[in-house]
Amino acid sequence: MITANAGETRKVGRTLGDSLKPGDVLAITGPLGAGKTVFAQGVAESLDIREAVTSPTYTIISEYEGRMPLYHMDLYRLGTPDEFTWLGVEEMLNGNGISLIEWSEKAGEELPERTISVRIEIEADDGRIITIIRPEEAAA
């Protein structure tokens, strides 16, 4: 789908967030400035999270409480998939919350098979192309 601005990108995140269930994992990829955190803010809104959601680039993981916990991860600063494993996120990935991972390509093959892939590409100006692939679609 194509969005024209950050508000529409946030709305797509909110719509996807409405369909998520405990234990879902979102792997978000896209270039710097594509809107990964804006998309994450939409997901957080759908989970009734009242806190301001910002990119956890330096903390790597931020946890938010809503109708389900949101584990917001930013792997931008990681060098290898082993570093992702060393973070000890297995409990989060297999827990009762939503794991949302920006720069998820840095996790290599360490994400569960049930992971929902979200690719955000920059279109002209503020536009974005957002592709969402659920695991059952990827296997087809």
DABEL-V104281 format. One line per field, one symbol per residue. ss: DSSP state (h for helix, s for strand, l for the rest). psi: psi as a letter, one per 20 degrees, with the letter a starting at -180 (. if undefined). burial: 1 if it has 16 or more other ideal C-beta (glycine too) atoms within 10 Angstrom, else 0. A space follows every 50 residues. Layout:
ss=???
psi=???
burial=???
This chain:
ss=lssllhhhhhhhhhhhhhllllllsssssllllllhhhhhhhhhhhllll llllllllllsssslllllsssssllllllhhhhhhlllhhhhllllsss sslhhhhllllllllssssssslllllsssssslhhhhhl
psi=qpqirhghgghggggghhiqrpiqppopqrrpjhkghgghhgggghjkpi qporplghigpppqpbhqqpooqojhiqhqhhhggiiljghghjbjapoo oqlihiicjiqqhjpppoppqpaqdjqqopppoqhhhhh.
burial=00100101111111011001001111111100011111111111111010 00101100011101010111111110010010110000100110001111 1111011001100011110100000001010100000000
